[in-house]
Amino acid sequence: MADREPLSGLDNAWRRLSRPDNLVTITGVLLFADRLPYDRLCDRLESRLLRFDRFRQHVGGRTRRLLRPYWAPTEGFDVHNHVYDLALPEPADEAALQRFVGTILSRPLDESRPLWEVYLLDNAGPDGGNAAVVRIDHSVGDAFSLLSVMLGLVDEPEELEFPVDAVPRPPAAPGSDRPVVERADEQLGQRVGGSGPLGTVRTAARLVGTARDLLTMPDEPRTSLRGPLGPTKRVGWTRRFDLDRVKALGRAHDGTVNDVLLAVTAGAVRRLLEGRGEETAGLELRWTVPVNLSSAAERADSLGNHLGLAFVPLPVGVHEFGARLEAVRERMDTRTAGMQAVVTATLLEIVGRLPAPVQSLGDRLFDRAATGIVTNVPGPTGAATLAGAEIRDMIFWVPQARDQGVGLSLVSYNGGVRVGVAGDANLLPDPDVAVEAFESELDRQFEAFNV
């Protein structure tokens, strides 16, 4: 392991986006059907997670004004210093777990230490189960990388199957001859119409046009979901929905699971705003959608960020579900989203290599670009165990931009799908209201189309 490794431009840009009122951390919860003992969890982290150098490194050179900071080995590293054995206070119910997750979402990680931590919580599940709450700073890696790494902790990672080839497969267990990360998708240049890595004049012209469109986007309409943020965050999550029913709803409209979930999101946001007495007729609100840009070689052992951001207008003011889903399908165009992702990733890579004041200018693009963020990461189609404990379910949350009060994180696992809701206490003080809006909207469509 090299003594020092400069942060990439993208990793440094994500690191700089973090501020007291919006910490740039990715948080996930694994719910176990049976109690996972603390020592077994630490042993698994020691053998699997620490194969990645980044989880032993901290950020050095943090006060340098012109040069980028660097990853440096942490002297005296001990995995037990990053894994906390706790119990939820009574009554140890779902509300208590939500409060706990919201509290740690509001607390920064210490850059003088490796930027991750795990809380193992007793009393966090029925029938003697517990939960592991995992926090990792976005500068370490994006949600796609980190889901892959987390799933690499399970007992038989090479046997996991996924509904689509949308994320890299997790690392194989030690001794396996599988590569650390596999990717079945095509290279970005092929997806957006170039030959080679964006190597055609036609593609370059599209990129220039996309950059122009992004820089000249009108400001997002002002609603109660945008505004000044504070340091306190709140979280919630929906109940578990049957993924086959969601797929059936998509087939009824010639759409994908992602189309359905985005169309339901638009309807849920309308319900939320109308419940606050706000007008929604004809309203469109843009949502930030992370797009994976990685290849297998880029992810490998180094983790890091390999994503860009697309800004997708959702037809909040459209009441009829079929028309709403059709609008989503048109606007979530793969080519357009890919182009926007390349442009935003390039911008972040550049400003992350320049002095911090330069990035502050670039950050303004994200301030006015969207109302919130929505992430959809398909997880394994079957159940998995970690150190012998069955994973009953998983939920995760990603950070928002500076003036965006809500984030929705969609994750499927073992035939079900949940939505994690994260909100700023100033703008979404009770995430359960958003949870209820999402559940009501999806239930309504299940009933309407008899699926």
Disulfide bonds with the S-S distance in Angstrom:
none
